[in-house]
Amino acid sequence: MRRLSFLFFLLLLPGLAWAADGPQPPCAGPVNPAYGPVDGLPAVALWSHADLSREHWQPPACLGWQGDSRVVAALAARFHSPLPLDAMAERLAAVSHHPEIRFWAVTRRAWRPLVVQSWALDRPDSMVRRADPSAAELMTGRDFYYAEDAEVGGRAIWRFHVVERTPDRLVVATENLTPIRVALLTIFEPGALQVATVLQRDGADAWSLYEITRAGAASSSFVASYGSSYINRLDAMRRHLAGVPTDRDPPAAPW
């Protein structure tokens, strides 16, 4: 019954949908979900493994993802900001500030920090801390690494890869390099939790943002039941980039 209530709520929530077509990031051609008005509600969508299989969806080559997905969530939004791309890029790469970003934790019914603590690393095999990447460092093809201590899942090491950097566009992809475990259960094997962010100029002081995340086939079946968590985390980063309070009601997916 709770699952049915959740599905009914999703159908009623503005901007949120279980999309019939597969996700389409802004690589080439139409975008799905489509961008809405500037400073309007973000458009968000969820796809289950069954949805993706029915659509014969495979990750676009621009994402660099391989294999099947248990669940995919995406968010598309447009917002005003006077900041130049360098400043937006540094805000996106400022992993040490992740504990200050809050998202709506559905299971706890509360605004919670994305992580307990987070810091940039010199190398993925070393816990030596370094400063967050600067705008000058965020060039196409560069890899950066960081560690996170999460309330659920403990510590994990992540890779932050700059897929594309031009004067008006930034594409980055992150993935876990170490397993993410809850108690004795591994919920994400290395590389099974991935996020891609596409930020591009959309006018003199406006930006288009597309975020997509997925739990790959090398993840536990349990992770497919928490679609709202993926959406709320994406929306927390959208708010952070747009410079608005990350814990402003209402959350993108309250249930």
Beta strands, then each sheet from edge to edge (+ up, - down):
strand 1: 16-18
strand 2: 43-48
strand 3: 69-80
strand 4: 102-105
strand 5: 110-113
strand 6: 117-121
strand 7: 129-130
strand 8: 143-150
strand 9: 154-166
strand 10: 169-176
strand 11: 180-182
strand 12: 185-188
strand 13: 193-201
strand 14: 206-216
sheet 1: 1+ 2+ 3- 14+ 13- 10+ 9- 8+ 6- 7+
sheet 2: 4+ 5-
sheet 3: 11+ 12-
end
